Structure formats: C-alpha cells, structure tokens
C-alpha cells in the first residue's frame, strides 16, 4: 500500500487548494490557488493529477480552475447541478458531494480511497446537516471563534451566515468521531475572527479520540494520512 498525503497549497480568504496524493494518483480539492503552486508542491510532476473538485464559485475556491483545465485536468463543479448530492470516480478516488449552507450553492466532499480511508472536506458553511460513519480524516472549516467575532464590522453577517465557527466545527467533530478518526485538520481560519491557531489546536485536541492528530491547514503543511486503510 502506498502512503497518502495531504498537501496544503493555501487556506483562507486568499485562496484554498489542497492535494491528496499517494505518488501514483493525485486529486486536487478546490482551485483557489494558482496551478503553479500545485506544480511546485508536486515537484513539477503533474502526471499523477487525475482531477480537481471545486466546492463553489467564489474566487478563493474557484478562481484558477481554468488553469487546471488548460493543463488537461478534469474539473468537477457539482454545485452547478440541480442536485448537490452526486457521486464521481477519479481513478482510485471515489468522491461524493453534498450540500453545505452558504450564500451561494456550495458542496462538501466525502472522499474515499484504499490508501486514504474516508476523508470529509467541509468548507464555507454555517453548519453541516449530515453525519458520516467511520471517518479517518476530517478537513473542516473553523473560520472564527464566537468569543472574538466583531459584530460592528459590515462583513459580520456574511461571516456568521456563510462560515463555520470553531464551536460549530467542534460539535461536528464530536458527532462524527469514532475509533477510526486519526486526523483532524482545521482550514479556512480567518485573520480577524480568530484567536491564535494554537488556541484552536488546543481546543480541538481536548475533544478528539486518543491518538488523533490535530493540525492547522496553512501553506506548506504536509500531513501523512496513510495509516488508515480503507
């Protein structure tokens, strides 16, 4: 069995792109970062990339999708369909989309692979309607801490109704945690609505199963997910 890794090329309002790769196959989650950064992350070997999935139309997730398509990489946009619940295969990856709660149609993704187990990717949502069994990895938005949000700012309503707080993310993690859960990665942290990343980490470490790692998605993060057979 090859090892599956998650590589973060960027996370947050400036752009979101994550790569799942075992060396033989690679799947890109969101296209909010220039394709050049994905090339760099893969040492300019892009042949393993078999597809990219995009959660929604906002630029920090979609802006550079055309660059991936120009390179011959299929880009899946399930949010453009009538039903947000869809299923698609990319090589050894099976990807299921589901609806999130945002100000435009937006999807989360349940990703399965024999070298990965089950990973759920959740971004840009007020909360999650669904529950999942036997997750090995949770990659989830924790945009702001409710204790620190500034209600005097004009963008506050957009933040509160279109993004997930740390506290809401923790409720999801607790509701979906099992002995299978080995990795939690917090993404899309806000610079203005957050305590320090260390506080986020420490809060989530208190609620995950023993042995489960907790990380913050930031550019350059490489997380080994290979200890979770499918």
Residue pairs with C-beta under 8 A, 6 or more apart in sequence:
1 114
1 115
1 226
1 229
2 22
2 23
2 24
2 115
2 226
3 22
3 23
3 115
3 224
3 225
3 226
4 20
4 21
4 22
4 113
4 115
4 116
4 224
4 225
4 226
5 20
5 21
5 22
5 222
5 223
5 224
5 225
5 226
6 18
6 19
6 20
6 119
6 137
6 139
6 185
6 221
6 222
6 223
6 225
7 18
7 19
7 21
7 41
7 42
7 221
7 222
8 17
8 18
8 187
8 217
8 218
8 219
8 220
8 221
8 222
8 223
9 15
9 17
9 18
9 19
9 33
9 37
9 38
9 41
9 219
10 16
10 17
10 32
10 33
10 37
10 219
11 18
11 187
11 188
11 189
11 217
11 218
11 219
12 60
12 187
12 188
12 189
12 190
12 191
13 60
13 188
13 190
13 191
14 60
15 32
15 33
15 60
15 63
16 30
16 32
16 33
16 60
16 61
16 123
16 187
16 188
17 28
17 29
17 30
17 31
17 32
17 33
17 37
17 38
18 28
18 29
18 30
18 121
18 139
18 187
18 217
19 26
19 27
19 28
19 29
19 38
19 41
19 42
20 26
20 27
20 29
20 93
20 111
20 113
20 116
20 119
20 225
21 27
21 42
21 48
22 113
22 115
22 116
22 226
23 48
24 48
25 48
25 50
25 90
25 91
25 92
25 93
25 113
26 42
26 48
26 49
26 50
27 49
27 50
27 51
27 52
27 53
27 90
27 93
27 95
27 111
28 38
28 49
28 51
28 52
28 53
28 68
28 73
29 52
29 53
29 55
29 109
29 111
29 121
29 139
30 52
30 53
30 54
30 55
30 61
30 62
30 123
31 52
31 54
31 61
31 62
31 63
31 64
31 65
31 67
31 68
31 75
32 59
32 60
32 61
32 62
32 63
32 64
33 64
34 64
34 67
35 64
35 67
35 68
35 71
38 46
38 49
38 68
39 46
42 48
42 49
46 71
46 73
49 73
50 73
50 74
50 90
50 91
50 93
51 73
51 74
51 75
51 76
51 90
51 91
51 93
52 65
52 68
52 73
52 74
52 75
52 76
53 75
53 76
53 78
53 88
53 95
53 97
53 109
54 61
54 62
54 65
54 75
54 76
54 77
54 79
55 61
55 79
55 100
55 106
55 107
55 108
55 109
55 121
55 123
55 124
56 62
56 79
56 102
56 104
56 105
56 106
56 107
56 124
57 79
57 104
57 105
58 104
58 124
61 123
61 124
62 77
65 75
65 77
68 75
69 75
74 90
76 88
76 90
76 95
78 84
78 86
78 88
78 97
78 107
79 97
79 104
79 105
79 106
79 107
80 105
84 97
84 98
84 99
84 105
84 107
85 96
85 97
85 98
85 99
86 96
86 97
87 94
87 95
87 96
87 97
88 94
88 95
88 97
89 95
92 113
92 114
92 115
93 111
93 112
93 113
93 116
94 111
94 112
94 113
95 109
95 110
95 111
95 112
96 109
96 110
96 111
96 112
97 107
97 108
97 109
98 107
98 108
98 109
98 110
98 130
99 105
99 106
99 107
99 108
99 129
100 106
100 107
100 108
100 122
100 123
100 124
100 125
100 128
101 125
101 126
101 127
101 128
101 129
101 162
102 124
102 125
102 126
102 162
103 158
103 161
103 162
106 123
106 124
106 125
108 120
108 121
108 122
108 123
108 125
108 128
109 120
109 121
110 118
110 119
110 120
110 132
111 118
111 119
111 120
111 121
112 118
112 119
112 230
113 230
114 229
114 230
115 226
115 230
116 136
116 137
116 225
116 226
116 228
116 230
117 134
117 135
117 136
117 137
117 180
117 225
117 228
117 229
117 230
118 132
118 134
118 135
118 136
118 137
118 180
118 230
119 135
119 136
119 137
119 138
119 139
119 225
120 132
120 135
120 137
120 138
120 139
120 140
120 176
121 139
121 140
122 128
122 138
122 139
122 140
122 141
122 164
122 172
123 140
123 141
123 187
123 188
124 141
124 162
124 163
124 188
125 141
125 162
125 163
125 164
126 160
126 161
126 162
126 163
126 164
126 168
127 164
127 168
127 172
128 164
128 172
131 175
131 176
132 176
133 178
134 178
134 180
135 176
135 177
135 178
135 180
135 181
136 180
136 181
136 182
136 183
136 225
136 228
137 181
137 182
137 183
137 184
137 185
137 225
137 228
138 172
138 173
138 176
138 181
138 183
138 184
138 185
139 185
139 187
139 217
140 164
140 169
140 172
140 173
140 184
140 185
140 186
140 187
141 163
141 164
141 169
141 186
141 187
141 188
142 164
142 165
142 166
142 169
142 170
142 186
142 187
142 188
142 189
142 200
142 204
143 159
143 163
143 164
143 165
143 166
143 188
143 189
143 190
143 193
143 194
144 159
144 163
144 165
144 166
144 189
144 190
144 192
144 193
144 194
145 165
145 166
145 167
145 193
145 194
145 195
145 199
145 200
146 165
146 166
146 167
147 195
148 193
148 194
148 195
149 156
149 159
149 160
149 165
149 193
150 156
150 192
150 193
153 192
159 190
159 193
163 188
163 190
164 172
166 186
166 194
166 200
166 203
166 204
169 186
169 204
170 203
170 204
170 207
173 184
173 204
173 207
173 208
174 207
177 207
177 208
177 209
177 212
178 209
179 209
180 228
181 208
181 209
181 212
182 211
182 212
182 213
182 225
182 227
182 228
183 212
183 213
183 215
183 223
183 225
183 228
184 204
184 208
184 212
184 213
184 214
184 215
185 214
185 215
185 216
185 217
185 221
185 223
186 197
186 200
186 201
186 204
186 214
186 215
186 216
186 217
187 216
187 217
188 217
189 197
189 200
189 216
194 200
197 216
197 218
200 216
201 214
201 215
201 216
204 214
205 214
208 214
213 223
215 221
215 223
